[in-house]
Amino acid sequence: MRLAVLTCLAAIGALCGFAPSASADTKVLVKTRTYEISGTTGAALIEAMDRKGPKRHGFMTHAIALTAYTVNWGLEVSREGGVCRLRQANGTLDLTYTLPRMASPATPALQKRWKRFFAGVQAHEHSHGRIARTMMRATEKSITGLKFADNWACSKTHREARRRIKAVYAEYEAKQNAFDAREHRDGGHVEHLIRALVRKR
């Protein structure tokens, strides 16, 4: 599961002489949080995750794990020679993974099943992170080199930059939703992970 927020800030400056070519620069910040669960069986661990896992936005139920991210773009537009150019686009992707951590002692068999379960859950959340990283690269490509003829406060360049950023964001949110739908469908990957954890043998 994942939560996402997009923000965009813009600034304008007048340059004398040569205006540097437009460029985009992004950075990714990653944090991992854990919540503790206890149980002596796979079923008990699933129950603990249902009770203590991160709250899903818009739902009363809890998720096993969560990928939350914020996307911030700082845009600098310059006016020079009758042209408004997107001179700099600085993007920050702030990723936070929330994952379960088994805090109780476990039999070797349960420990083995837990490790496989956790690896699958972590891989799922990291896939959300990879989609978000790809989104940032796609946004860079979309807005680099953006320019329009000068108008009041370079508003057309600002508007188009924000429009492109939001369009890429919406495209990749759809990819995130499609990935979750595949993973969480009946008989899908998440169901297999849960079944493997709760099995008796």
GROMACS elastic network, one bead per residue, 0.5 to 0.9 nm:
[ bonds ]
;  ai    aj funct       b0    kb
    1    56     6  0.76272   500
    1    63     6  0.69426   500
    1    64     6  0.82740   500
    1    65     6  0.65667   500
    1    67     6  0.60250   500
    1    68     6  0.82677   500
    1   124     6  0.86133   500
    1   125     6  0.71788   500
    1   128     6  0.80522   500
    1   176     6  0.89410   500
    1   177     6  0.89859   500
    1   180     6  0.68887   500
    2    56     6  0.81016   500
    2    57     6  0.87264   500
    2    65     6  0.84998   500
    2    66     6  0.51931   500
    2    68     6  0.50854   500
    2    69     6  0.76610   500
    2    97     6  0.88568   500
    2   125     6  0.80291   500
    2   128     6  0.73658   500
    2   176     6  0.82847   500
    2   180     6  0.89984   500
    3    56     6  0.81775   500
    3    57     6  0.72448   500
    3    66     6  0.76011   500
    3    67     6  0.64091   500
    3    69     6  0.62291   500
    3    70     6  0.83368   500
    4    67     6  0.84805   500
    4    68     6  0.57417   500
    4    70     6  0.55338   500
    4    71     6  0.76476   500
    4   173     6  0.85271   500
    5    68     6  0.84832   500
    5    69     6  0.65040   500
    5    71     6  0.60895   500
    5    72     6  0.84126   500
    6    69     6  0.87392   500
    6    70     6  0.58677   500
    6    72     6  0.60269   500
    6    73     6  0.82735   500
    6   166     6  0.81126   500
    6   169     6  0.79057   500
    7    70     6  0.78330   500
    7    71     6  0.61734   500
    7    73     6  0.64469   500
    7    74     6  0.87773   500
    8    71     6  0.82459   500
    8    72     6  0.56596   500
    8    74     6  0.60468   500
    8    75     6  0.75670   500
    8   162     6  0.70368   500
    8   165     6  0.84533   500
    9    72     6  0.77654   500
    9    73     6  0.61453   500
    9    75     6  0.60980   500
    9    76     6  0.88074   500
    9   162     6  0.89865   500
   10    73     6  0.82111   500
   10    74     6  0.58146   500
   10    76     6  0.60174   500
   10    77     6  0.75946   500
   10   158     6  0.70085   500
   11    74     6  0.78571   500
   11    75     6  0.61116   500
   11    77     6  0.62553   500
   11    78     6  0.86952   500
   11   158     6  0.87276   500
   12    75     6  0.83502   500
   12    76     6  0.57390   500
   12    78     6  0.57686   500
   12    79     6  0.76821   500
   12   153     6  0.73921   500
   12   154     6  0.75901   500
   13    76     6  0.73921   500
   13    77     6  0.63430   500
   13    79     6  0.65651   500
   14    77     6  0.84792   500
   14    78     6  0.54311   500
   14    80     6  0.65538   500
   15    18     6  0.75265   500
   15    19     6  0.65539   500
   15    78     6  0.63122   500
   15    79     6  0.63018   500
   15    80     6  0.58457   500
   16    19     6  0.77101   500
   16    79     6  0.88870   500
   16    80     6  0.68989   500
   16    81     6  0.89330   500
   17    80     6  0.75195   500
   17    81     6  0.84927   500
   18    80     6  0.78620   500
   18    81     6  0.89591   500
   19    22     6  0.87693   500
   19    78     6  0.74977   500
   19    79     6  0.83981   500
   19    80     6  0.67754   500
   19    81     6  0.89700   500
   19    85     6  0.83317   500
   19    87     6  0.78100   500
   20    23     6  0.86291   500
   20    87     6  0.67422   500
   21    85     6  0.82788   500
   21    86     6  0.84261   500
   21    87     6  0.63030   500
   21    88     6  0.85509   500
   21   144     6  0.89604   500
   21   145     6  0.71390   500
   22    85     6  0.70284   500
   22    86     6  0.56316   500
   22    88     6  0.56566   500
   22    89     6  0.79526   500
   22   143     6  0.88018   500
   22   144     6  0.58310   500
   22   145     6  0.50878   500
   22   146     6  0.73293   500
   22   147     6  0.88502   500
   23    86     6  0.78954   500
   23    87     6  0.61999   500
   23    88     6  0.50552   500
   23    89     6  0.63445   500
   23    90     6  0.85971   500
   23   140     6  0.83599   500
   23   143     6  0.88269   500
   23   144     6  0.58430   500
   23   145     6  0.72552   500
   24    87     6  0.84302   500
   24    88     6  0.57204   500
   24    90     6  0.58353   500
   24    91     6  0.75916   500
   24   140     6  0.57436   500
   24   141     6  0.83362   500
   24   143     6  0.80362   500
   24   144     6  0.63104   500
   25    88     6  0.77162   500
   25    89     6  0.61846   500
   25    91     6  0.61641   500
   25    92     6  0.85972   500
   25   140     6  0.76720   500
   26    73     6  0.86818   500
   26    89     6  0.80883   500
   26    90     6  0.55751   500
   26    92     6  0.55322   500
   26    93     6  0.75593   500
   26   136     6  0.73104   500
   26   137     6  0.81854   500
   26   140     6  0.80825   500
   27    90     6  0.80992   500
   27    91     6  0.63896   500
   27    93     6  0.63075   500
   27    94     6  0.84512   500
   28    91     6  0.85590   500
   28    92     6  0.58703   500
   28    94     6  0.59405   500
   28    95     6  0.73125   500
   28   133     6  0.78610   500
   29    92     6  0.74996   500
   29    93     6  0.61795   500
   29    95     6  0.59265   500
   29    96     6  0.82925   500
   30    93     6  0.83731   500
   30    94     6  0.61419   500
   30    96     6  0.58312   500
   30    97     6  0.78302   500
   31    94     6  0.80849   500
   31    95     6  0.62424   500
   31    97     6  0.62854   500
   31    98     6  0.86405   500
   32    95     6  0.84135   500
   32    96     6  0.56068   500
   32    98     6  0.59202   500
   32    99     6  0.74844   500
   33    96     6  0.72030   500
   33    97     6  0.60169   500
   33    99     6  0.63148   500
   33   100     6  0.85746   500
   34    97     6  0.81883   500
   34    98     6  0.54230   500
   34   100     6  0.54085   500
   34   101     6  0.60531   500
   35    49     6  0.88864   500
   35    52     6  0.74525   500
   35    53     6  0.71316   500
   35    54     6  0.84455   500
   35    98     6  0.74614   500
   35    99     6  0.65232   500
   35   100     6  0.51134   500
   35   101     6  0.58889   500
   35   102     6  0.85527   500
   36    48     6  0.88545   500
   36    49     6  0.87626   500
   36    52     6  0.80662   500
   36    53     6  0.89606   500
   36    99     6  0.89420   500
   36   100     6  0.60225   500
   36   102     6  0.58847   500
   36   103     6  0.57701   500
   36   104     6  0.88454   500
   37    45     6  0.65991   500
   37    46     6  0.89886   500
   37    48     6  0.57412   500
   37    49     6  0.66795   500
   37    52     6  0.74710   500
   37    53     6  0.88536   500
   37   100     6  0.67615   500
   37   101     6  0.60822   500
   37   102     6  0.50888   500
   37   103     6  0.57941   500
   37   104     6  0.73561   500
   38    44     6  0.75702   500
   38    45     6  0.61655   500
   38    48     6  0.67531   500
   38   101     6  0.86036   500
   38   102     6  0.58724   500
   38   103     6  0.55736   500
   38   105     6  0.81882   500
   39    42     6  0.73547   500
   39    43     6  0.80943   500
   39    45     6  0.50765   500
   39    46     6  0.86900   500
   39    47     6  0.87014   500
   39    48     6  0.74521   500
   39   102     6  0.80349   500
   39   103     6  0.84749   500
   39   104     6  0.63285   500
   39   105     6  0.81925   500
   39   106     6  0.80277   500
   40    43     6  0.84903   500
   40    44     6  0.65192   500
   40    45     6  0.74584   500
   40   104     6  0.75153   500
   40   105     6  0.75077   500
   40   106     6  0.61867   500
   40   107     6  0.79182   500
   40   110     6  0.79356   500
   41    44     6  0.51426   500
   41    45     6  0.63922   500
   41    46     6  0.87896   500
   41   106     6  0.81876   500
   41   110     6  0.69208   500
   41   197     6  0.85164   500
   41   198     6  0.69885   500
   41   200     6  0.84530   500
   42    45     6  0.51033   500
   42    46     6  0.63049   500
   42    47     6  0.86686   500
   42   110     6  0.69416   500
   42   113     6  0.81117   500
   42   114     6  0.77563   500
   42   194     6  0.83248   500
   42   195     6  0.88711   500
   42   196     6  0.85752   500
   42   197     6  0.50982   500
   42   199     6  0.71623   500
   42   200     6  0.82607   500
   43    46     6  0.51226   500
   43    47     6  0.62160   500
   43    48     6  0.86446   500
   43   194     6  0.86943   500
   43   197     6  0.75131   500
   43   199     6  0.82548   500
   44    47     6  0.50172   500
   44    48     6  0.61657   500
   44    49     6  0.86897   500
   44   198     6  0.83556   500
   45    49     6  0.62575   500
   45    50     6  0.86293   500
   45   102     6  0.79402   500
   45   197     6  0.86724   500
   45   198     6  0.84594   500
   46    49     6  0.50919   500
   46    50     6  0.61929   500
   46    51     6  0.86312   500
   46    64     6  0.81798   500
   46   194     6  0.75979   500
   46   197     6  0.83545   500
   46   198     6  0.78868   500
   47    50     6  0.50242   500
   47    51     6  0.62530   500
   47    52     6  0.86553   500
   48    51     6  0.50332   500
   48    52     6  0.59136   500
   48    53     6  0.77213   500
   49    52     6  0.51332   500
   49    54     6  0.85653   500
   49    62     6  0.74885   500
   49    63     6  0.73818   500
   49    64     6  0.56272   500
   49    65     6  0.86142   500
   49   100     6  0.72476   500
   50    53     6  0.58585   500
   50    54     6  0.88906   500
   50    61     6  0.71729   500
   50    62     6  0.54536   500
   50    63     6  0.67122   500
   50    64     6  0.68017   500
   51    61     6  0.81816   500
   51    62     6  0.67049   500
   52    55     6  0.84487   500
   52    62     6  0.70843   500
   52    63     6  0.86875   500
   52    64     6  0.86276   500
   52   100     6  0.89703   500
   53    56     6  0.88971   500
   53    61     6  0.87771   500
   53    62     6  0.51554   500
   53    63     6  0.53934   500
   53    64     6  0.54244   500
   53    65     6  0.66406   500
   53    66     6  0.86003   500
   53    98     6  0.85476   500
   53    99     6  0.81661   500
   53   100     6  0.72829   500
   54    61     6  0.88484   500
   54    62     6  0.54647   500
   54    63     6  0.55096   500
   54    64     6  0.70406   500
   54    65     6  0.64936   500
   54    66     6  0.65702   500
   54    98     6  0.72162   500
   54    99     6  0.85525   500
   55    58     6  0.86187   500
   55    59     6  0.72929   500
   55    60     6  0.72981   500
   55    61     6  0.65127   500
   55    63     6  0.62100   500
   55    66     6  0.86025   500
   56    59     6  0.53448   500
   56    60     6  0.72455   500
   56    61     6  0.65708   500
   56    62     6  0.56483   500
   56    63     6  0.60100   500
   56    66     6  0.80925   500
   57    60     6  0.83233   500
   59    62     6  0.76190   500
   62    65     6  0.86025   500
   63    66     6  0.67248   500
   64    98     6  0.87360   500
   64    99     6  0.72425   500
   64   100     6  0.70204   500
   64   121     6  0.79951   500
   65    97     6  0.75353   500
   65    98     6  0.54700   500
   65   100     6  0.66983   500
   65   121     6  0.71944   500
   65   122     6  0.81694   500
   65   125     6  0.73415   500
   66    96     6  0.80844   500
   66    97     6  0.58393   500
   66    98     6  0.50799   500
   66    99     6  0.68456   500
   66   125     6  0.67475   500
   67    95     6  0.70224   500
   67    96     6  0.57983   500
   67    98     6  0.64168   500
   67    99     6  0.88406   500
   67   125     6  0.58437   500
   67   126     6  0.79434   500
   67   128     6  0.67863   500
   67   129     6  0.71868   500
   68    94     6  0.82080   500
   68    95     6  0.59244   500
   68    96     6  0.51717   500
   68    97     6  0.64407   500
   68    98     6  0.80940   500
   68   129     6  0.88696   500
   69    93     6  0.67529   500
   69    94     6  0.52912   500
   69    96     6  0.61056   500
   69    97     6  0.86611   500
   69   129     6  0.84358   500
   69   132     6  0.81992   500
   70    92     6  0.79458   500
   70    93     6  0.59336   500
   70    94     6  0.52291   500
   70    95     6  0.68746   500
   70    96     6  0.89615   500
   71    91     6  0.71185   500
   71    92     6  0.57813   500
   71    94     6  0.65451   500
   71    95     6  0.88980   500
   71   136     6  0.84456   500
   72    90     6  0.81179   500
   72    91     6  0.56028   500
   72    92     6  0.51919   500
   72    93     6  0.67122   500
   72    94     6  0.83890   500
   73    89     6  0.66341   500
   73    90     6  0.55629   500
   73    92     6  0.64866   500
   73    93     6  0.89683   500
   73   165     6  0.85171   500
   74    88     6  0.80227   500
   74    89     6  0.57393   500
   74    90     6  0.50326   500
   74    91     6  0.63553   500
   74    92     6  0.86140   500
   75    86     6  0.70678   500
   75    87     6  0.78163   500
   75    88     6  0.58946   500
   75    90     6  0.64769   500
   75    91     6  0.86282   500
   75   158     6  0.80512   500
   75   161     6  0.82514   500
   76    85     6  0.84457   500
   76    86     6  0.59691   500
   76    87     6  0.55739   500
   76    88     6  0.50202   500
   76    89     6  0.63736   500
   76    90     6  0.85455   500
   76   158     6  0.89421   500
   77    84     6  0.64335   500
   77    85     6  0.53933   500
   77    87     6  0.52965   500
   77    88     6  0.70413   500
   77    89     6  0.88463   500
   77   147     6  0.88419   500
   77   154     6  0.74662   500
   77   157     6  0.75809   500
   77   158     6  0.74811   500
   78    83     6  0.80699   500
   78    84     6  0.55472   500
   78    85     6  0.53246   500
   78    86     6  0.65245   500
   78    87     6  0.60645   500
   78    88     6  0.89786   500
   78   154     6  0.81721   500
   79    82     6  0.67782   500
   79    83     6  0.57076   500
   79    85     6  0.65563   500
   79   150     6  0.68763   500
   79   153     6  0.87089   500
   79   154     6  0.73099   500
   80    83     6  0.54887   500
   80    84     6  0.66042   500
   80    85     6  0.80499   500
   80   150     6  0.82558   500
   81    84     6  0.84106   500
   81   150     6  0.84158   500
   82   148     6  0.88296   500
   82   149     6  0.59885   500
   82   150     6  0.50186   500
   82   151     6  0.84152   500
   83   147     6  0.67746   500
   83   148     6  0.57891   500
   83   151     6  0.84058   500
   83   154     6  0.85340   500
   84    87     6  0.87744   500
   84   146     6  0.86124   500
   84   147     6  0.55015   500
   84   148     6  0.53920   500
   84   149     6  0.59559   500
   84   150     6  0.51377   500
   84   151     6  0.78305   500
   84   153     6  0.89121   500
   84   154     6  0.57484   500
   84   155     6  0.89163   500
   84   156     6  0.85297   500
   84   157     6  0.64988   500
   85    88     6  0.88330   500
   85   145     6  0.74362   500
   85   146     6  0.60704   500
   85   148     6  0.66778   500
   85   149     6  0.86688   500
   85   150     6  0.88371   500
   85   154     6  0.84649   500
   85   157     6  0.70552   500
   86    89     6  0.72170   500
   86   143     6  0.78579   500
   86   144     6  0.73932   500
   86   145     6  0.66945   500
   86   146     6  0.54889   500
   86   147     6  0.61127   500
   86   157     6  0.70752   500
   86   158     6  0.80602   500
   86   161     6  0.79748   500
   87   144     6  0.85398   500
   87   145     6  0.79968   500
   87   146     6  0.84250   500
   87   147     6  0.89428   500
   88   144     6  0.83653   500
   89   140     6  0.77714   500
   89   143     6  0.80076   500
   89   144     6  0.78617   500
   91   136     6  0.74441   500
   91   140     6  0.83432   500
   92   136     6  0.84309   500
   93   132     6  0.78574   500
   93   133     6  0.75620   500
   93   136     6  0.75348   500
   95   129     6  0.71253   500
   95   132     6  0.86976   500
   96   129     6  0.89895   500
   97   122     6  0.87664   500
   97   125     6  0.71216   500
   97   126     6  0.81817   500
   97   129     6  0.86910   500
   98   125     6  0.87842   500
   99   118     6  0.84974   500
   99   121     6  0.80708   500
   99   122     6  0.73986   500
   99   125     6  0.87781   500
  100   118     6  0.79263   500
  101   118     6  0.85913   500
  102   105     6  0.81866   500
  102   106     6  0.87979   500
  102   114     6  0.82265   500
  105   111     6  0.85924   500
  106   109     6  0.79080   500
  106   110     6  0.58462   500
  106   111     6  0.56372   500
  107   110     6  0.52352   500
  107   111     6  0.59962   500
  107   112     6  0.85566   500
  108   112     6  0.61180   500
  108   113     6  0.86704   500
  109   112     6  0.52191   500
  109   113     6  0.63705   500
  109   114     6  0.86312   500
  109   201     6  0.80357   500
  110   113     6  0.50637   500
  110   114     6  0.59594   500
  110   115     6  0.85746   500
  110   197     6  0.77035   500
  110   198     6  0.89218   500
  111   114     6  0.50040   500
  111   115     6  0.61976   500
  111   116     6  0.87714   500
  112   115     6  0.52600   500
  112   116     6  0.65214   500
  112   117     6  0.87141   500
  113   116     6  0.52721   500
  113   117     6  0.61510   500
  113   118     6  0.85961   500
  113   196     6  0.69440   500
  113   197     6  0.54148   500
  113   198     6  0.84750   500
  113   199     6  0.89583   500
  114   118     6  0.59161   500
  114   119     6  0.84150   500
  114   197     6  0.63151   500
  115   118     6  0.51500   500
  115   119     6  0.60648   500
  115   120     6  0.86134   500
  116   119     6  0.51819   500
  116   120     6  0.63242   500
  116   121     6  0.87534   500
  116   193     6  0.79822   500
  116   196     6  0.85514   500
  116   197     6  0.81270   500
  117   120     6  0.52300   500
  117   121     6  0.62799   500
  117   122     6  0.86482   500
  117   193     6  0.55337   500
  117   194     6  0.72364   500
  117   196     6  0.74704   500
  117   197     6  0.62733   500
  118   121     6  0.50235   500
  118   122     6  0.59840   500
  118   123     6  0.84312   500
  118   193     6  0.87052   500
  119   122     6  0.51500   500
  119   123     6  0.60717   500
  119   124     6  0.86290   500
  120   123     6  0.51000   500
  120   124     6  0.62492   500
  120   125     6  0.88237   500
  120   189     6  0.84603   500
  120   190     6  0.80794   500
  120   193     6  0.68831   500
  121   124     6  0.51249   500
  121   125     6  0.64209   500
  121   126     6  0.86679   500
  121   190     6  0.77507   500
  121   193     6  0.79516   500
  122   125     6  0.52263   500
  122   126     6  0.60814   500
  122   127     6  0.85635   500
  123   126     6  0.50740   500
  123   127     6  0.61496   500
  123   128     6  0.88539   500
  124   127     6  0.51891   500
  124   128     6  0.67748   500
  124   129     6  0.89967   500
  124   180     6  0.88318   500
  124   183     6  0.81293   500
  124   190     6  0.86356   500
  125   128     6  0.51601   500
  125   129     6  0.65424   500
  125   130     6  0.88939   500
  126   130     6  0.62110   500
  126   131     6  0.86651   500
  127   131     6  0.62862   500
  127   132     6  0.86302   500
  127   179     6  0.86912   500
  128   131     6  0.52058   500
  128   132     6  0.63422   500
  128   133     6  0.87847   500
  128   176     6  0.65493   500
  128   179     6  0.81366   500
  128   180     6  0.87482   500
  129   132     6  0.50668   500
  129   133     6  0.62464   500
  129   134     6  0.86759   500
  130   133     6  0.50153   500
  130   134     6  0.61712   500
  130   135     6  0.85374   500
  131   134     6  0.51043   500
  131   135     6  0.62097   500
  131   136     6  0.88779   500
  131   172     6  0.71365   500
  131   173     6  0.89069   500
  131   175     6  0.76225   500
  131   176     6  0.69749   500
  132   136     6  0.65124   500
  132   137     6  0.89630   500
  132   169     6  0.89609   500
  132   172     6  0.73389   500
  132   173     6  0.85969   500
  132   176     6  0.83323   500
  133   136     6  0.51872   500
  133   137     6  0.65992   500
  133   138     6  0.87807   500
  134   137     6  0.51480   500
  134   138     6  0.61749   500
  134   139     6  0.85904   500
  134   172     6  0.84674   500
  135   138     6  0.50428   500
  135   139     6  0.61089   500
  135   140     6  0.86482   500
  135   168     6  0.68353   500
  135   169     6  0.68069   500
  135   171     6  0.84981   500
  135   172     6  0.60642   500
  135   173     6  0.89657   500
  136   139     6  0.50700   500
  136   140     6  0.62762   500
  136   141     6  0.87671   500
  136   168     6  0.86318   500
  136   169     6  0.85872   500
  137   140     6  0.50952   500
  137   141     6  0.63740   500
  137   142     6  0.87063   500
  138   141     6  0.51513   500
  138   142     6  0.61996   500
  138   143     6  0.89085   500
  138   168     6  0.70153   500
  139   143     6  0.63407   500
  139   144     6  0.84801   500
  139   164     6  0.74556   500
  139   165     6  0.59088   500
  139   166     6  0.89657   500
  139   167     6  0.88930   500
  139   168     6  0.60429   500
  139   169     6  0.78958   500
  140   143     6  0.55973   500
  140   144     6  0.59127   500
  140   165     6  0.87094   500
  141   144     6  0.56023   500
  141   145     6  0.87471   500
  142   145     6  0.85369   500
  142   146     6  0.83876   500
  142   161     6  0.85768   500
  142   164     6  0.66036   500
  142   165     6  0.76842   500
  142   168     6  0.80408   500
  143   146     6  0.55839   500
  143   160     6  0.86343   500
  143   161     6  0.60944   500
  143   164     6  0.68060   500
  143   165     6  0.75409   500
  146   157     6  0.72077   500
  146   160     6  0.83173   500
  146   161     6  0.74062   500
  147   150     6  0.88910   500
  147   156     6  0.89222   500
  147   157     6  0.61736   500
  148   151     6  0.83756   500
  148   154     6  0.81007   500
  148   156     6  0.70104   500
  148   157     6  0.59446   500
  149   154     6  0.82930   500
  149   156     6  0.85157   500
  149   157     6  0.85705   500
  150   153     6  0.80781   500
  150   154     6  0.58625   500
  150   155     6  0.86787   500
  150   156     6  0.83043   500
  150   157     6  0.86107   500
  151   154     6  0.51239   500
  151   155     6  0.66943   500
  151   156     6  0.70969   500
  151   157     6  0.88671   500
  152   155     6  0.61622   500
  152   156     6  0.83771   500
  153   156     6  0.84317   500
  153   158     6  0.88310   500
  154   157     6  0.56162   500
  154   158     6  0.64913   500
  154   159     6  0.88092   500
  155   158     6  0.50387   500
  155   159     6  0.59849   500
  155   160     6  0.85077   500
  156   159     6  0.51240   500
  156   160     6  0.60769   500
  156   161     6  0.85192   500
  157   160     6  0.52407   500
  157   161     6  0.61042   500
  157   162     6  0.86333   500
  158   161     6  0.52436   500
  158   162     6  0.62658   500
  158   163     6  0.85629   500
  159   162     6  0.52273   500
  159   163     6  0.60267   500
  159   164     6  0.86355   500
  160   164     6  0.61148   500
  160   165     6  0.85262   500
  161   164     6  0.52664   500
  161   165     6  0.62050   500
  161   166     6  0.86666   500
  162   165     6  0.50590   500
  162   166     6  0.61043   500
  162   167     6  0.84894   500
  163   166     6  0.52236   500
  163   167     6  0.60749   500
  163   168     6  0.87141   500
  164   167     6  0.50037   500
  164   168     6  0.62259   500
  164   169     6  0.84771   500
  165   168     6  0.53740   500
  165   169     6  0.61483   500
  165   170     6  0.86881   500
  166   170     6  0.60818   500
  166   171     6  0.85578   500
  167   170     6  0.51649   500
  167   171     6  0.62156   500
  167   172     6  0.87487   500
  168   171     6  0.50135   500
  168   172     6  0.62541   500
  168   173     6  0.85218   500
  169   172     6  0.52899   500
  169   173     6  0.60504   500
  169   174     6  0.86442   500
  170   173     6  0.50138   500
  170   174     6  0.62832   500
  170   175     6  0.87490   500
  171   174     6  0.52870   500
  171   175     6  0.65907   500
  171   176     6  0.89462   500
  172   176     6  0.61530   500
  172   177     6  0.85401   500
  173   177     6  0.61995   500
  173   178     6  0.85777   500
  174   177     6  0.50660   500
  174   178     6  0.61159   500
  174   179     6  0.85762   500
  175   178     6  0.50629   500
  175   179     6  0.61370   500
  175   180     6  0.86623   500
  176   179     6  0.51733   500
  176   180     6  0.63107   500
  176   181     6  0.86588   500
  177   180     6  0.51474   500
  177   181     6  0.61203   500
  177   182     6  0.87256   500
  178   181     6  0.50237   500
  178   182     6  0.63052   500
  178   183     6  0.86721   500
  179   182     6  0.52650   500
  179   183     6  0.62205   500
  179   184     6  0.85825   500
  180   183     6  0.50791   500
  180   184     6  0.58553   500
  180   185     6  0.82198   500
  181   184     6  0.53402   500
  181   185     6  0.58047   500
  182   185     6  0.55257   500
  182   186     6  0.89354   500
  182   188     6  0.66163   500
  182   189     6  0.79335   500
  183   186     6  0.87511   500
  183   187     6  0.88777   500
  183   188     6  0.52978   500
  183   189     6  0.51102   500
  183   190     6  0.57791   500
  183   191     6  0.82244   500
  184   187     6  0.80461   500
  184   188     6  0.56750   500
  184   189     6  0.67573   500
  184   190     6  0.55963   500
  184   191     6  0.68987   500
  185   188     6  0.50036   500
  185   189     6  0.79619   500
  185   190     6  0.80350   500
  185   191     6  0.78269   500
  186   189     6  0.87916   500
  186   190     6  0.88188   500
  186   191     6  0.68655   500
  187   190     6  0.80552   500
  187   191     6  0.57988   500
  187   192     6  0.67312   500
  188   191     6  0.54640   500
  188   192     6  0.63878   500
  188   193     6  0.88815   500
  189   192     6  0.51541   500
  189   193     6  0.63137   500
  189   194     6  0.88340   500
  190   193     6  0.50623   500
  190   194     6  0.63295   500
  190   195     6  0.86767   500
  191   194     6  0.51698   500
  191   195     6  0.61542   500
  191   196     6  0.85872   500
  192   195     6  0.51257   500
  192   196     6  0.60847   500
  192   197     6  0.86112   500
  193   196     6  0.52572   500
  193   197     6  0.63209   500
  193   198     6  0.89085   500
  194   197     6  0.51500   500
  194   198     6  0.63294   500
  194   199     6  0.86717   500
  195   198     6  0.53294   500
  195   199     6  0.60585   500
  196   199     6  0.55240   500
  196   200     6  0.89979   500
  197   200     6  0.86034   500
  198   201     6  0.89611   500
